[in-house]
């Protein structure tokens, strides 16, 4: 039985034995391409995809070497039929991406449980990046489907958490962030909605050199101008008597950006300095809120 996990780092098992399969090595990148494909792939396609900058004869020779290396590990699980190459189909083959697609239409929650990470993490070939983007879009669609279902049954907290997972899938996805901002505000947590916007705006400025889209800015301006909605039961609200933090939006955004960097695994530190009584403690509390 051949099992291939493409969601997250590549993992390959044959007859319950784990095979060392670093995707940085060309044979295993070819394997990933074959596992992702819905049907056997022509040799000419593989040669052009993986060795595009050499003569066809050299590309085909490199492909033969890669297939030979795979056959040593996979045996008959790798099928070479004339000019086409694929994985041996049948009940003995299981690929998490194909299982994800099968479950997506009948049990989205179970489909999402298969997602250990992004598709083929660590592989930056153009075809892998394009497939990763398509899969990420599909994951966000399923998360939004579940979020809407949670809203319909009145589970606001679950809807917000599912929307937050959408925004974490792509930290620059403004559509997902707008949904998160709107749901936080609808739940009565306008402070969290504004924090979400500030973090997004700072991330876009710092990493892409752009401002949030007009659609995102318009949403935030509408929320700022509107009367705060009532807090929906089950969603945390600010402590009674607490006042909104005014005049420290830039400093708070910088602190939140630093915290985001730390959460992403980057080393970072921030120091809040100033005279006594100017609101250092209040600023720190707002960051933790």
N, C-alpha and C positions, 0 to 999 in steps of 0.2 A: 504494500500500500504506500502510495506517494502522497505526502501532505506538504503543501507549500503555503507559507504565510507571507503575504506581500504587504500587509498593513502593518506599518512599523518597519523595523529592520528585517531583511529577508531571513527566513528560517525554513529549512528543508528537512523533512524526515522521510526516510525510506524504511518500511517495515519496522517502524517504531524506533529506529536508530537515527539520531541527529547527525546531519552531515555539515561539516564546516563549509559554509557557503558565503564568503565575503563578496558582497556585490561589487566591490571595487575591482575584483578580478573579472576579466572579460567573459570567460565561460559562464559565470554565474549571472552576469548582466544579460547574456543571451538566454539563459534559463528563465530569468524573470520575464523577458519579452515573450517567450513561448508560453509561460504559465498565464500571462495576462491575455494572450490572444484567444479568441473563441474557437479557432480552428488551426490546423497545421499551417505553417508559414513557408512560402517559397524560399529556397536558398538565396536567390537573387535579392530578395527583400532584406534578408538578414545581412548579407554581405554589404549591401549599400547602406544599411542602417548603422552598422557597427564599424565599418572600415571605409568611410566615404571618400577619404583623401588619397587612396591608393588605386592602382590599376585593378581592374576587375579580377584578373588572374591572381594577383596578390591577395585581394580581399577574400576570394574563395579559398585560397590556401589557409589564410588565418581562420576562416570559418571552420574548415575541416579540423584544424588543431583544437579549436574550442569545443567542437562537437565530440572529438575523441576524448578530451578531458572530461566532458560531462558523462559520456558513456561509461567511463571507468567508475564513476560514482553511482550512476543511475541504472546501468544495465539496460534491460528491456523496457524500463519505464520511459526511456527516450526512444522515440520512433523516428526512423529516417526512411521515408517511403518515396523512392525516386528523387524528385527534386523538392520534396516537401519535408519539413521537420516539425515535430510536435511532441507533446507528452502523451503517453498511452492513455487513451480515454477509457471510461468505464467506471464501475463502482469503486475501484481501487484508487481513483484520483480525487483528491480534495484540495481545492484552492480557495482560500478565505475570501478573495475578492468576488469570485463567482457565487459563493455561498451568501455573501453580503447582498448581491443583487437578487438572488432568489428570495431571501427573506424580506427585502425592502418592501415588496408589495403586499406581504401578508402579515409581517410582524416587525415593524420598524425598530422597536426597542431591542429585539434580539439581534437585528442586523447591526445596530450601533454597538452592541457589546463586543462585536468582532474587531472593532476599530481600536487597536492598541496604539496607533499613531497614524501619521500620514503615510500614504502609499509609497513604498520603496524609499524609505528614508535613507539618505546618504548617496543616492544615485541621481546625478544631475544631468544626465543625457536629455536632449530635447524631448524625446518621446516619453521619457519617464516624468519629466516636469509637466508636460501636457496632460498625461494620464492622472497625475497627482492633482492637478487643478480640477479636472472633471470629477474625480472622486470626492474632493473636498466640497465641491458644489453640491453633489448628491447628498453628502452627510448633512450639510446645512439644511437642505430641503427636508430631510427626514426629521431633523431636530425641530424645525419650524412646524412641521406637521404635528408632532407631539406637543409642542408648545401651545398650538391653537386648541388641540383637544383638551389640554389641561385648563386653558382659559374657559372653555365651554362648560367644564364641570366645576368651575369655581376654584380651582387649585392655583392661586396666583403665585405662590412661592415656587411651585414646580415649573410654571410657565416662565418665570424669571430665570430660574436656574438653567432651563433648556436654552433660553435665549442667550444667556451668558456663555454657554458652551459654544454657541454659534459664533459669537464674537471672538472667542479664544481660538477657534479653528483658523481664522484669518484676522490678524490684529489690525489690518487696514480695511476690512470690509465695512464700509459705511452703512450699507443696508442693514446688516446684522446689528450694528451699534445703534442705529436709529430705532430698531425694534426694541432693543434693550432699554434705551432711554425712555421710550414711550411707555413701556410696561412698568418700569420703575416709577415713573410719574403717576401712572394710573393707579398704582398700588399705594400712592400717598408718600412715596419716598423721593421727593423732588431733590433733596440734597444728594442722594446717590445718583440720580439721573444727571445732575449737573457735574458731579465728579467724573462720571463715565464720559461725558462730553469733553471735559477738560483734559483728561488723560488721552483720549483719542486725538484731540487737537494738537497737543504737545508732541505726541508720537509722530503724527503726520508732518509736523513742522521739523522735528529733529531728524527723522530718518528719511523722509522723502522731499522735504523742502517745499511742501504745499500746505494750503489751508483746507479745512473741511469743505465739502461741497456746499453749494448754495442751499440744496435741499436739507442738509443736516443743520446748517446755521438757521434756516427758517424754522425748523422744528424747535430748536432750542429757544429762539426768540419768542415763538408762540407760547412755549411753556413758561418763560420768564414773565410774560405779560399776563398770563392767565391766573385766576384765583387758584391757589393750591387745592387739589382734589382731596376729598376725605380719605383717611387711611383705611385701607381694606383690611378686614380681620385676617390675622395670620401673618402680617408683614410688620417687621420691626419699625418703630417710629422713634423720633428723637425724644430725648428726655424732656419732661414738662419744664417749661420755662427757659429752654435753651434758645439762643438767638442765632440767626443766620450769620455766617462769617462774611464780613464785608471788607473790601479793599485789599484782600490778600489772595486774589484769584491767581495771579502770576506765581507767587511763592508756593501756593498749594499745588499748582500744576507741575512745578519743578520737583517738588517733593514726591508727588505721585508718579512722575516719570522715573525718578530714581528708584522708587519702590518697585515699579514695573521691571526695571532693568535687573534688580536683585532677584525678583521672582523668575526672570528668564535665565538666571544662572550667571549673570555678569557681576563682577565685584564692583561695589559702589558704596559711597558713604555721603551723608548730608549732615551739616551742622547748622543749627538754628541759633543765630546770634542777635543780640540787641539789648537795649536798656531794659531794666526791670519795668514791668507793667505794660509793655507794648503788645503783648498777646502771643508770646512764644509758646506757652503751654496750650493756649486755645488753638493755635495753629496745629500743634502736634496732635491734640485730641481730634481735630477735624480730619486729619489724615487717617487716624485709626477708626473713625466712625464708619 
